[in-house]
Amino acid sequence: MNKCSLYENDDKDECRRTQAEKILSLINDRRVSPRAAAIAAKTDHLPLHHQLALALEKAGLTVETLIGSSEFRLPVAVVSDGNRHQYALAILCEEGDAGADVYEDYVHVPNVLAHRGWKHLRVTAREWHRDAEGVVERVRACLN
C-alpha cells in the first residue's frame, strides 16, 4: 500500500514532496537516469549497471552507462585512462530478471564486441550480490 494513501490531504502533499526530494537526490547524488531514480524511490532498488557504475566510480574509475545509439546499449563502459574519448572495457550486466536469449547474450554480442576491438566482461546479479568487491577487482584485473 502506498504510504501517501494513509494521510489526509495536507499530509499527502508533504509525502509527495518527500518522494520528489528523494528522486532528485538520487539523480543528483548518484548520477542515475530519472527513470532509474523513480524506480529506486519506489522500490529502494537500483539496476545492476547503476550499482556497478557507482562502485567503480568509488574505486576511482571513470565509467559511462548505457552506451550506444542503436537498440543495443552497453550497460557499463570503463573509460580509458589515456584517452577520455575511448573505452577500455565493456561490462555486460545480467540482472536475471528477463528471459535470456542464450545465443544473443553469450555468442553474438561478445563476438561483435571482440570483432570491433572491445575487451569485455560479464557480471551477473548473483556474482555482484555475493562478492561486489571481487567483481570490482575482476574489472581492475581486466584493465591491466
SULLINGI-V879231 format. One record per helix or strand of 2 or more residues. SS is the DSSP state (h for helix, s for strand). FROM is the first residue (numbers start at 1). TO is the last residue. If there is no record, write none. Layout:
ss=SS from=FROM to=TO
ss=SS from=FROM to=TO
This chain:
ss=h from=3 to=6
ss=h from=9 to=30
ss=h from=34 to=43
ss=h from=48 to=58
ss=s from=63 to=67
ss=s from=74 to=79
ss=s from=87 to=94
ss=h from=102 to=115
ss=s from=120 to=124
ss=h from=125 to=130
ss=h from=132 to=143
